[in-house]
Amino acid sequence: MEHQKSGFFSKLVKGLAKTRNSIANGIDAIFSGFSNIDEDFYEELEETLIMADLGIKTTDAILENLRAKVKEQKIKEPAQCRELLINSMIEQMAVGETAYEFENRKSIVLIMGVNGVGKTTTVGKLAGQLKAQGKKVIVAAADTFRAAAIEQLTEWANRANVEIIAHKEGSDPAAVIFDAVTAFKARNADVLICDTAGRLHNKKNLMEELRKINRIIDRECPDVYRETLVVLDGTTGQNALAQAKEFNEVANLTGIVITKLDGTAKGGIAIAIQSELNIPVKYIGIGEHIEDLQKFNASDFVNALFQKNE
Ligand SMILES: Nc1nc2c(ncn2[C@@H]2O[C@H](COP(=O)(O)OP(=O)(O)OP(=O)(O)O)[C@@H](O)[C@H]2O)c(=O)[nH]1
């Protein structure tokens, strides 16, 4: 387990190389370039954090926290702020213990996100991981918009050896969900993971679709724990934040998955999203393989971000 974690950590360090260039290297330059902690110092820090996709609100929260710590601990040297800043960022993103409750009880997981963000892949990876933990998993292809997405999920399900409930392209997503919850009950499965709505451009339809899906689950499985995750493409920076906001308006999101954090310079968005929306980032993706999706660990993430280049 520890070995697996350290493997992921080193992959995370590698994957975040470009984000590190845009955040940590800039911050380290400020720490070594200033001899006093003054307003100019804070202003430079602020600019660097905002430029690195952290957004104004998150940046302000982190700097406010930093200022308080500097004062409290009577820090005089900018270089001594490095550790404090790292800790401020970690505090900003910490995910509570209860975040993964759905993994340990009977649950229905709805996964949403626009096409191409890595939604189907996330459903497949999660299903495979939970199956490997010995759980009885069913996946539902309720994003019926594209035939390729249904085929792709079928491939993931076959590979993971889990049952899939799918209908034809263009069919009613709610009908897929009905069949899926029926199978979930009949097989006494542990987790049902549903690949759901992906279109944002027609918000009214999307809202209606989600309402229908939730109504069926409420009626058929009123006592089953529900998790609603939105998948965002980390390479899209502030755009990902805008998508999360829109999905949150139509669905009661309980968590966020950020994919494709490998190879992007915009990984700072992972820090911004959580504090902007007050919804925890629960998983991050740093590659296309099943083990490349992992639970988000704020401390590992920020430490990987500030890892000195070897
Ligand atoms: N590098 C990298 N690629 C990823 C990651 N997650 C997903 N991908 C790739 O992103 C592409 C899109 O992923 P999909 O799962 O098909 O995206 P989707 O949101 O389901 O889109 P549709 O299938 O069109 O609905 C695929 O080629 C994935 O392999 C990741 O964490 N890192």
The ligand as an ORCA input file, in Angstrom:
! r2SCAN-3c Opt
* xyz 0 1
  N      -3.295     12.332    -19.660
  C      -4.476     12.006    -19.139
  N      -5.483     11.645    -19.950
  C      -6.676     11.331    -19.395
  C      -6.893     11.382    -17.987
  N      -8.196     11.033    -17.774
  C      -8.743     10.772    -18.975
  N      -7.844     10.951    -19.967
  C      -8.041     10.792    -21.416
  O      -8.930     11.794    -21.884
  C      -9.658     11.336    -23.008
  C     -11.139     11.623    -22.799
  O     -11.616     10.796    -21.760
  P     -13.084     10.203    -21.750
  O     -13.205      9.396    -20.544
  O     -13.420      9.585    -23.072
  O     -13.919     11.527    -21.624
  P     -15.467     11.706    -21.435
  O     -15.598     12.907    -20.597
  O     -16.124     10.479    -20.980
  O     -15.924     12.038    -22.864
  P     -16.945     11.240    -23.775
  O     -16.457      9.821    -23.821
  O     -16.797     11.962    -25.059
  O     -18.254     11.423    -23.117
  C      -9.335      9.858    -23.148
  O      -8.371      9.707    -24.171
  C      -8.722      9.509    -21.793
  O      -7.818      8.448    -21.876
  C      -5.809     11.786    -17.148
  O      -5.896     11.873    -15.920
  N      -4.624     12.084    -17.777
*
